[in-house]
């Protein structure tokens, strides 16, 4: 039987923007962040595994939740070393278990085709899968958890909404998932059926521009909420801010052609943003 991958191996294999941003974290703090990132990756991959029956997905996610409720490793889940590491992170930094289980609950929501009526409805989801990740990371970055709480929550909403706009076509192909607020579709007389049919017209552009404006407001608010005392410690989320904000502007400039392309930044472009943010 092959050995379980380590947290570092899981992180190195990933090509996410968060994994990239962790490069700018001081080495002495990176170990626990890598463990937490690996936990998030495992939970997300479990929920998205197209080969795994939904019953097994639910069982696996429930098992991961139980380790936080019980505070002990469950050998039947596998990845025992990762389980120990993530419990160590929780206990060492005195992080509420709720932040970890929020991530699991958010991924559980992905097991069924999603529909969200309004932006406040969608925020419940983005809080779980993105803002909660930021809240766990604050003490790991060396920031003050209370002082930077609202910053992490707001930036999480901005990043996840940008992600949702970028991944509209991919989500439709993966179980007809729709994460955008249906009420906002109606505002522009653009229907769920239009979205599933990938209709790219003036109504769609107006809808996407409306969502992008919401993202812009969230990015601006996050910038205003960033505590100056924690500016240096929060370099990694500042880099995430730059990367995703750049993606948003790239989509807007290209007329939101999300049905026929997946927007991304090259590694060189992301490195340039990292360097620019490091010396800002």
C-alpha positions as CSV (number, residue, x, y, z in Angstrom):
1,X,0.0,0.0,0.0
2,X,1.3,3.4,-1.0
3,X,2.1,5.8,1.9
4,X,-0.2,8.7,2.4
5,X,1.1,12.0,0.9
6,X,2.5,14.5,3.3
7,X,1.0,18.0,3.7
8,X,4.0,19.4,1.8
9,X,3.4,17.0,-1.1
10,X,-0.3,17.8,-1.3
11,X,0.5,21.5,-1.4
12,X,3.3,21.2,-4.0
13,X,0.9,19.2,-6.2
14,X,-1.7,21.9,-6.1
15,X,-1.6,24.8,-8.5
16,X,-4.0,27.1,-6.6
17,X,-3.4,30.8,-6.1
18,X,-3.4,30.3,-2.3
19,X,-0.7,27.7,-2.5
20,X,1.3,30.2,-4.6
21,X,0.7,33.0,-2.1
22,X,2.1,30.9,0.7
23,X,5.6,31.3,-0.9
24,X,5.9,34.7,0.6
25,X,5.3,33.5,4.2
26,X,8.4,33.3,6.4
27,X,9.7,29.8,6.6
28,X,9.1,29.6,10.4
29,X,5.4,30.1,9.9
30,X,4.9,28.1,6.7
31,X,4.7,24.6,8.2
32,X,1.4,25.1,9.9
33,X,0.0,27.0,6.9
34,X,0.9,24.2,4.6
35,X,-0.8,21.7,7.0
36,X,-4.0,23.8,6.9
37,X,-3.8,24.3,3.2
38,X,-3.4,20.5,2.7
39,X,-6.5,20.0,4.9
40,X,-8.6,22.4,2.8
41,X,-7.3,20.7,-0.4
42,X,-8.2,17.2,0.9
43,X,-11.7,18.3,1.9
44,X,-12.4,20.1,-1.4
45,X,-11.1,17.2,-3.5
46,X,-13.2,14.8,-1.5
47,X,-16.4,16.8,-2.2
48,X,-15.5,17.2,-5.9
49,X,-14.4,13.6,-6.6
50,X,-16.5,12.5,-9.6
51,X,-15.6,8.8,-9.1
52,X,-16.8,8.6,-5.5
53,X,-20.5,7.9,-4.7
54,X,-22.2,10.7,-2.8
55,X,-22.7,8.4,0.2
56,X,-19.0,7.9,0.5
57,X,-18.4,11.6,0.2
58,X,-20.8,12.4,3.0
59,X,-19.3,9.7,5.1
60,X,-15.8,11.1,4.5
61,X,-16.7,14.7,5.3
62,X,-18.6,13.6,8.4
63,X,-15.5,11.7,9.5
64,X,-13.3,14.8,9.1
65,X,-15.8,16.9,11.0
66,X,-15.8,14.3,13.9
67,X,-12.0,14.8,14.5
68,X,-12.7,18.4,15.5
69,X,-15.7,17.5,17.6
70,X,-13.8,14.7,19.4
71,X,-10.3,16.1,19.2
72,X,-8.7,12.8,18.1
73,X,-7.4,11.1,15.0
74,X,-9.6,8.7,13.1
75,X,-7.4,6.0,11.5
76,X,-10.3,4.9,9.2
77,X,-10.0,8.2,7.4
78,X,-6.4,7.8,6.4
79,X,-4.0,10.7,6.3
80,X,-3.4,10.3,10.0
81,X,-0.4,12.6,10.0
82,X,-2.4,15.4,8.4
83,X,-5.2,14.9,11.0
84,X,-2.6,15.3,13.8
85,X,-1.1,18.3,12.2
86,X,-4.4,20.1,11.7
87,X,-5.5,19.4,15.3
88,X,-2.1,20.7,16.4
89,X,-2.8,23.9,14.4
90,X,-6.2,24.3,16.1
91,X,-4.9,23.8,19.6
92,X,-1.6,25.6,19.3
93,X,-3.2,28.8,18.1
94,X,-6.5,28.4,20.0
95,X,-8.6,28.6,16.9
96,X,-12.3,27.9,17.2
97,X,-13.2,24.5,15.8
98,X,-16.1,26.2,14.1
99,X,-13.7,27.8,11.5
100,X,-12.5,24.4,10.4
101,X,-15.9,22.8,10.4
102,X,-17.3,25.7,8.4
103,X,-15.0,24.7,5.6
104,X,-16.3,21.1,5.7
105,X,-19.9,22.3,5.8
106,X,-19.3,24.5,2.8
107,X,-17.9,21.6,0.8
108,X,-20.9,19.5,2.0
109,X,-23.1,22.1,0.3
110,X,-21.3,21.3,-3.0
111,X,-22.6,17.7,-2.9
112,X,-26.0,18.9,-4.3
113,X,-26.7,21.2,-7.2
114,X,-26.6,24.7,-5.7
115,X,-29.0,27.5,-5.9
116,X,-28.8,30.8,-4.0
117,X,-31.7,33.3,-4.1
118,X,-29.9,36.4,-3.0
119,X,-26.5,37.8,-2.3
120,X,-27.0,37.4,1.5
121,X,-27.9,33.7,0.8
122,X,-24.7,33.3,-1.2
123,X,-22.6,35.0,1.5
124,X,-23.4,32.2,3.9
125,X,-21.6,29.9,1.5
126,X,-18.7,32.2,0.7
127,X,-18.2,32.8,4.5
128,X,-17.8,29.0,5.0
129,X,-15.5,28.2,2.2
130,X,-13.4,31.4,2.0
131,X,-13.8,33.8,4.9
132,X,-13.4,30.9,7.4
133,X,-10.2,29.9,5.7
134,X,-8.9,33.5,6.2
135,X,-9.9,33.5,9.9
136,X,-8.0,30.3,10.5
137,X,-4.9,31.8,8.7
138,X,-4.8,35.1,10.6
139,X,-2.9,33.8,13.7
140,X,-0.8,31.5,11.5
141,X,0.3,34.6,9.5
142,X,1.2,36.3,12.8
143,X,-1.7,38.8,12.6
144,X,-4.0,39.8,15.4
145,X,-7.2,37.7,15.0
146,X,-9.6,40.2,16.5
147,X,-8.1,43.3,14.8
148,X,-8.0,41.7,11.4
149,X,-11.3,39.7,11.7
150,X,-13.5,41.9,9.5
151,X,-10.7,42.2,6.9
152,X,-10.4,38.4,6.6
153,X,-14.2,38.0,6.3
154,X,-14.6,40.7,3.6
155,X,-11.6,39.6,1.6
156,X,-12.9,36.1,1.7
157,X,-16.2,37.2,0.2
158,X,-14.4,39.1,-2.6
159,X,-12.0,36.3,-3.5
160,X,-14.8,33.6,-3.6
161,X,-17.2,35.7,-5.6
162,X,-14.4,36.4,-8.1
163,X,-13.8,32.7,-8.2
164,X,-17.5,32.0,-8.8
165,X,-17.6,34.4,-11.7
166,X,-14.6,32.9,-13.3
167,X,-15.8,29.3,-12.9
168,X,-19.4,29.7,-14.1
169,X,-19.0,27.3,-17.0
170,X,-17.0,24.8,-15.1
171,X,-19.6,24.7,-12.3
172,X,-22.4,24.3,-14.9
173,X,-20.6,21.3,-16.3
174,X,-20.1,19.8,-12.8
175,X,-23.6,18.8,-11.8
176,X,-25.3,22.0,-13.1
177,X,-24.1,24.0,-10.1
178,X,-25.1,27.7,-10.1
179,X,-23.5,29.8,-7.5
180,X,-24.6,33.3,-8.6
181,X,-27.7,34.8,-6.9
182,X,-30.8,34.0,-8.9
183,X,-32.4,37.3,-7.8
184,X,-29.7,39.2,-9.5
185,X,-30.2,37.2,-12.7
186,X,-33.8,38.3,-12.7
187,X,-32.8,41.9,-12.3
188,X,-31.4,41.7,-15.8
189,X,-34.2,39.5,-17.2
190,X,-31.6,36.8,-17.7
191,X,-32.9,33.3,-16.6
192,X,-31.4,30.2,-15.1
193,X,-32.2,28.5,-18.4
194,X,-30.2,31.2,-20.3
195,X,-27.3,30.5,-18.0
196,X,-27.4,26.8,-18.5
197,X,-27.7,27.5,-22.2
198,X,-24.6,29.7,-22.0
199,X,-26.3,32.7,-23.6
200,X,-23.7,35.5,-23.8
201,X,-25.6,38.6,-24.7
202,X,-26.2,42.1,-23.4
203,X,-28.2,40.9,-20.4
204,X,-25.4,38.6,-19.4
205,X,-22.8,41.3,-19.7
206,X,-24.9,43.6,-17.6
207,X,-25.4,40.9,-14.9
208,X,-21.7,40.1,-14.8
209,X,-20.8,43.8,-14.6
210,X,-23.1,44.1,-11.7
211,X,-21.4,41.2,-9.9
212,X,-18.0,42.6,-10.7
213,X,-19.0,45.9,-9.2
214,X,-19.9,44.1,-6.1
215,X,-16.5,42.5,-6.1
216,X,-14.9,45.9,-6.5
217,X,-16.7,47.2,-3.5
218,X,-15.6,44.2,-1.4
219,X,-12.0,44.6,-2.5
220,X,-12.1,48.3,-1.6
221,X,-13.7,47.6,1.8
222,X,-11.1,44.9,2.5
223,X,-8.3,47.5,1.7
224,X,-9.9,49.9,4.2
225,X,-10.2,47.2,6.9
226,X,-6.7,46.0,6.6
227,X,-5.0,46.9,10.0
228,X,-1.9,48.9,9.4
229,X,-0.3,47.1,12.5
230,X,-0.7,43.8,10.6
231,X,0.2,45.0,7.2
232,X,3.5,43.1,7.0
233,X,2.1,39.9,8.5
234,X,-0.7,39.9,6.0
235,X,1.5,39.9,2.9
236,X,0.0,36.5,1.7
237,X,-3.6,37.7,1.6
238,X,-2.5,41.0,0.1
239,X,-0.9,39.0,-2.7
240,X,-4.2,37.0,-3.0
241,X,-6.1,40.3,-3.2
242,X,-3.8,41.5,-6.1
243,X,-4.0,38.2,-8.0
244,X,-7.8,37.9,-7.9
245,X,-8.5,41.5,-8.4
246,X,-6.3,41.3,-11.5
247,X,-8.3,38.3,-12.7
248,X,-11.5,40.2,-12.2
249,X,-10.3,43.2,-14.3
250,X,-9.0,40.8,-16.9
251,X,-12.5,39.2,-17.2
252,X,-14.2,42.6,-17.4
253,X,-11.8,43.8,-20.1
254,X,-12.5,40.7,-22.1
255,X,-16.3,41.0,-21.9
256,X,-16.6,38.1,-19.4
257,X,-16.1,35.3,-22.0
258,X,-16.3,32.8,-19.2
259,X,-18.3,30.2,-21.3
260,X,-15.4,29.6,-23.7
261,X,-12.3,30.2,-21.6
262,X,-11.0,29.9,-18.1
263,X,-9.2,33.0,-17.0
264,X,-5.8,32.6,-15.3
265,X,-2.6,34.5,-14.7
266,X,0.8,33.1,-15.7
267,X,3.3,32.2,-13.0
268,X,5.5,35.1,-14.2
269,X,2.6,37.5,-13.9
270,X,1.8,36.2,-10.4
271,X,5.4,36.5,-9.4
272,X,5.5,40.1,-10.5
273,X,2.4,40.9,-8.4
274,X,4.0,39.2,-5.4
275,X,7.1,41.2,-5.8
276,X,5.1,44.4,-6.2
277,X,3.1,43.7,-3.1
278,X,6.1,42.7,-1.1
279,X,7.7,46.1,-1.7
280,X,4.5,48.2,-1.5
